[in-house]
Amino acid sequence: MKGIQAEIYLLGIVIIWGSTFAIIKGVLDQIPTFTFLAYRFLLAALILY
């Protein structure tokens, strides 16, 4: 059972990771690149803090 559970988790990670490319492409059509990067790094800094 642990092997199947690990594969399900990995599949979920792949789906999330793969969908980020489409989301980023859509967001970059709405806001400038450097604004997006600023928000992205700000969010990362808050998470790591």
C-alpha positions as CSV (number, residue, x, y, z in Angstrom):
1,M,0.0,0.0,0.0
2,K,2.9,2.4,0.7
3,G,4.1,2.1,-2.9
4,I,0.8,3.1,-4.3
5,Q,0.4,6.0,-1.9
6,A,3.9,7.3,-2.8
7,E,2.9,7.1,-6.5
8,I,-0.3,9.0,-5.9
9,Y,1.6,11.8,-4.1
10,L,4.2,12.0,-6.9
11,L,1.4,12.2,-9.4
12,G,-0.2,15.1,-7.5
13,I,3.2,16.9,-7.4
14,V,3.6,16.4,-11.1
15,I,0.1,17.8,-11.8
16,I,0.7,20.9,-9.6
17,W,4.2,21.5,-11.0
18,G,3.0,21.1,-14.6
19,S,0.1,23.4,-14.2
20,T,2.3,26.2,-12.9
21,F,3.6,26.8,-16.4
22,A,0.2,27.5,-17.8
23,I,-0.7,29.7,-14.8
24,I,2.5,31.7,-15.2
25,K,1.9,32.2,-18.9
26,G,-1.6,33.5,-18.2
27,V,-0.4,35.8,-15.4
28,L,2.4,37.3,-17.5
29,D,-0.3,38.4,-20.1
30,Q,-1.9,40.5,-17.3
31,I,1.0,42.0,-15.4
32,P,4.6,43.0,-16.3
33,T,7.4,40.4,-15.9
34,F,9.3,42.2,-13.2
35,T,6.2,42.9,-11.1
36,F,5.4,39.2,-11.2
37,L,9.0,38.4,-10.2
38,A,8.8,40.8,-7.3
39,Y,5.5,39.2,-6.1
40,R,7.0,35.7,-6.5
41,F,10.2,36.5,-4.5
42,L,8.2,38.3,-1.9
43,L,6.0,35.3,-1.4
44,A,9.0,33.0,-1.2
45,A,10.7,35.3,1.3
46,L,7.5,35.3,3.5
47,I,7.2,31.5,3.3
48,L,10.9,31.0,4.2
49,Y,10.7,33.5,7.1
